[in-house]
Amino acid sequence: MSKRKKLSNFFSTKNYGQFKKTKGNRPINPSHVDRIKKAIAVRDLKFPIFVTKNMEIREGHHTFQARKELGLPIYYIVMESNDAYDMALLNSNRSQWSLEDYLNFYCTYQKKDYLILRSKIREYNLPVVEAVSLFHNRVGLDLNSQIDYKEGNFKIPPGGIARFDRIVSEMKYINDLIFDSKKMKRGFIRAYVVADRCPKWDFNRFKAAMKSKGARLLGAQTTEDYISQFDKIYNAGLVASKKIKLARFFEDKDFLEQPSSLH
């Protein structure tokens, strides 16, 4: 059996059998493993993986698999804590984990709000970031919301489930009426959140107008495009006092657009 050797501030070993996969970790992606193997072939930077005192891999499953397949030593750092959440916290500033990875991780540990979130995502076929934003009644997520979500602190506010179901049901009605795809576009979702927050907004009014003027939405791409068309569709035939100005409402409110770094 290969013994582990202390190399400055971390260890190395070729005893692959002593390492354990962590419950709740995302599945191994073979293409990701292949990319790591190719990178190692060019230059082996000996990146360490992180393990608990019980040798459970907390971060670096793909690196471990790549080095094992190549027959190379595993470089690793033993973490002081055995808390399972350390894996997610360790990755909270890393690009390797997607929002879906965090969702599945916390669902593995039966965190109620994440279980509900995943259920709604599957029920309505929504992107993770849009579902999280809908529960918070926001357009996109700010940095604090991103950090809370990744660190396991996502919470559904009181009345959040009922509001979520209502607004998504309304969006699905419009989407199914106009578009061929059952999957709602990001720009459409965000524009509808803006509309729903407008004090003058009346879904029944918009629903009736959509039947004759809904085709206007077919050329829309961005959130701003959809908001502009919502304005035109909703306001058609209304007296000035009853018209809405969603574009101005959107500009005046602190609506957050999704940062490009979130995926």
C-alpha positions in Angstrom: 0.0 0.0 0.0 1.3 3.4 -1.0 1.9 5.7 2.0 1.1 9.3 2.0 3.9 11.8 1.9 3.8 15.3 3.4 4.8 17.9 0.8 5.1 21.3 2.5 1.5 22.2 3.2 -0.3 19.3 1.6 0.0 15.5 1.1 0.4 13.2 -1.9 -0.4 9.5 -2.5 -1.2 7.0 -5.1 -3.4 5.0 -2.8 -6.6 5.9 -4.6 -8.7 3.5 -2.6 -8.5 5.5 0.6 -10.5 8.4 -0.9 -14.3 8.5 -0.6 -16.8 10.3 -2.8 -19.0 12.8 -0.9 -22.7 12.3 -0.7 -24.5 15.0 -2.6 -21.6 15.9 -5.0 -22.5 16.4 -8.6 -22.0 13.4 -11.0 -18.7 13.0 -12.7 -18.6 14.6 -16.2 -16.4 12.5 -18.5 -15.7 15.4 -20.8 -14.6 17.5 -17.9 -12.2 14.7 -16.8 -10.8 14.5 -20.3 -10.2 18.3 -20.3 -8.3 18.0 -17.0 -6.2 15.1 -18.4 -5.2 17.1 -21.5 -4.3 20.1 -19.3 -2.1 17.9 -17.1 -0.4 16.4 -20.2 0.6 19.9 -21.2 1.7 21.0 -17.8 1.0 19.3 -14.4 0.4 22.0 -11.9 -0.3 19.5 -9.2 -3.5 21.2 -8.1 -4.7 19.7 -4.7 -8.1 18.3 -3.9 -9.7 19.0 -0.5 -10.7 16.1 1.8 -12.0 15.6 5.3 -10.1 13.8 8.0 -12.1 10.7 7.0 -10.7 11.2 3.4 -14.1 12.2 1.9 -13.4 14.4 -1.1 -15.0 17.8 -0.5 -13.7 19.4 -3.7 -11.9 18.1 -6.7 -13.7 14.9 -7.7 -12.9 15.5 -11.4 -9.3 16.2 -10.6 -9.1 13.0 -8.6 -10.7 11.0 -11.4 -8.3 12.4 -14.0 -5.2 11.8 -12.0 -6.4 8.3 -11.1 -6.9 7.4 -14.7 -3.5 8.8 -15.6 -1.9 6.8 -12.7 -0.6 10.0 -11.1 -0.3 10.9 -7.5 -3.2 12.6 -5.8 -2.2 15.9 -4.1 -4.6 16.8 -1.3 -5.3 19.1 1.6 -7.0 17.8 4.7 -9.7 20.2 6.0 -10.2 20.8 9.7 -14.0 20.6 9.6 -16.0 17.5 8.5 -19.2 19.7 8.0 -20.7 18.6 4.7 -21.6 22.2 3.9 -17.9 23.0 3.6 -18.0 21.6 0.1 -20.5 24.1 -1.1 -18.9 27.0 0.8 -15.5 26.0 -0.6 -17.0 26.2 -4.1 -19.1 29.4 -3.5 -16.5 31.5 -5.4 -15.6 28.9 -8.0 -17.0 28.8 -11.5 -17.1 25.0 -11.7 -20.4 24.7 -9.8 -23.5 25.9 -11.6 -26.7 27.0 -9.7 -28.2 23.6 -10.5 -25.2 21.9 -8.8 -25.8 23.9 -5.6 -29.5 23.1 -5.9 -29.0 19.4 -6.1 -26.4 19.5 -3.3 -28.7 21.1 -0.8 -31.6 19.0 -1.9 -29.5 15.9 -1.1 -29.4 17.3 2.5 -33.2 17.8 2.4 -33.2 21.6 2.8 -36.9 22.4 2.5 -36.7 25.6 0.6 -34.3 24.1 -2.0 -36.6 21.0 -2.4 -39.6 23.3 -3.1 -37.5 25.4 -5.5 -36.4 22.3 -7.5 -40.0 21.0 -7.5 -41.2 24.3 -9.0 -38.4 24.4 -11.6 -39.3 20.9 -12.8 -43.1 21.6 -12.7 -42.8 24.8 -14.8 -39.6 24.0 -16.8 -37.8 27.2 -15.6 -34.1 28.2 -15.5 -32.8 28.1 -11.9 -31.9 31.8 -11.8 -35.3 32.9 -13.0 -37.1 30.6 -10.5 -35.0 32.0 -7.6 -35.6 35.5 -8.8 -39.4 34.9 -9.0 -39.5 33.7 -5.4 -37.8 37.0 -4.4 -40.0 39.1 -6.8 -36.9 40.4 -8.5 -35.5 40.7 -12.0 -32.3 38.7 -11.7 -30.2 38.3 -8.5 -27.9 40.8 -6.8 -24.6 39.7 -5.3 -25.9 39.1 -1.8 -28.7 36.9 -3.1 -26.2 34.9 -5.1 -24.0 34.3 -2.0 -27.0 33.4 0.2 -28.2 30.9 -2.4 -24.7 29.3 -2.8 -24.2 29.1 0.9 -27.4 27.3 1.6 -29.4 30.3 2.9 -32.0 30.6 0.2 -35.4 31.2 1.8 -38.9 31.4 0.3 -40.7 34.4 1.8 -44.1 34.2 3.4 -46.7 33.8 0.7 -44.0 33.2 -1.8 -45.3 29.9 -3.1 -48.8 31.2 -3.8 -47.4 34.2 -5.6 -44.9 32.1 -7.6 -47.7 29.8 -8.8 -49.9 32.7 -9.7 -47.4 34.6 -11.7 -46.0 31.6 -13.5 -49.5 30.4 -14.4 -50.2 33.8 -15.9 -46.9 33.7 -17.8 -47.6 30.2 -19.1 -51.0 31.2 -20.4 -49.4 34.0 -22.5 -46.5 31.9 -23.5 -48.7 29.0 -24.7 -51.0 31.3 -26.5 -48.2 33.0 -28.6 -45.1 30.9 -28.7 -44.4 27.4 -30.1 -41.9 26.5 -27.4 -43.2 25.5 -24.0 -40.0 26.9 -22.4 -40.4 30.5 -21.5 -37.7 32.9 -22.6 -35.6 34.8 -20.1 -36.5 38.2 -21.5 -40.2 37.4 -21.4 -40.0 36.2 -17.8 -38.2 39.3 -16.6 -40.5 41.6 -18.4 -43.5 40.0 -16.8 -42.0 40.4 -13.4 -41.7 44.1 -14.1 -45.3 44.2 -15.3 -46.7 42.3 -12.3 -45.0 44.8 -9.9 -46.6 47.8 -11.7 -49.5 49.1 -9.5 -51.8 49.6 -12.5 -51.2 46.2 -14.1 -54.3 44.1 -14.6 -53.7 40.6 -16.0 -57.3 40.1 -17.2 -57.0 43.3 -19.2 -53.7 42.1 -20.7 -55.1 38.6 -21.3 -58.0 40.0 -23.3 -55.7 42.3 -25.4 -53.3 39.4 -26.1 -56.0 37.5 -28.1 -55.9 40.1 -30.9 -52.5 41.8 -30.5 -50.3 39.1 -29.0 -48.4 38.6 -32.3 -46.5 41.8 -31.4 -44.4 39.6 -28.9 -43.0 37.3 -31.6 -40.2 39.7 -32.6 -39.1 40.5 -29.0 -35.8 39.3 -27.7 -34.6 41.3 -24.7 -36.3 42.3 -21.5 -36.7 45.8 -22.8 -38.2 44.6 -26.1 -40.9 42.6 -24.2 -41.6 45.6 -21.9 -42.1 47.9 -24.9 -44.5 45.5 -26.5 -46.4 44.9 -23.2 -47.0 48.6 -23.1 -48.3 48.8 -26.6 -50.6 45.7 -26.2 -51.9 46.7 -22.8 -52.6 50.3 -23.7 -54.3 49.8 -27.0 -57.7 51.5 -26.9 -57.4 52.8 -23.3 -58.0 56.3 -22.3 -54.8 58.1 -21.1 -55.7 57.8 -17.4 -55.8 54.0 -17.5 -52.7 53.5 -19.6 -49.5 52.1 -18.0 -45.9 53.1 -18.7 -43.9 49.9 -18.0 -40.8 51.2 -19.7 -40.6 54.2 -17.4 -41.6 52.1 -14.4 -38.7 49.7 -15.2 -36.2 52.5 -15.5 -37.3 54.2 -12.2 -37.3 51.1 -10.1 -34.3 49.3 -8.7 -34.7 46.2 -11.0 -31.6 44.1 -11.1 -30.4 42.5 -14.3 -28.7 39.1 -14.0 -24.9 39.4 -13.7 -23.2 37.6 -16.6 -21.0 35.6 -14.1 -24.0 33.6 -12.8 -24.9 30.5 -14.7 
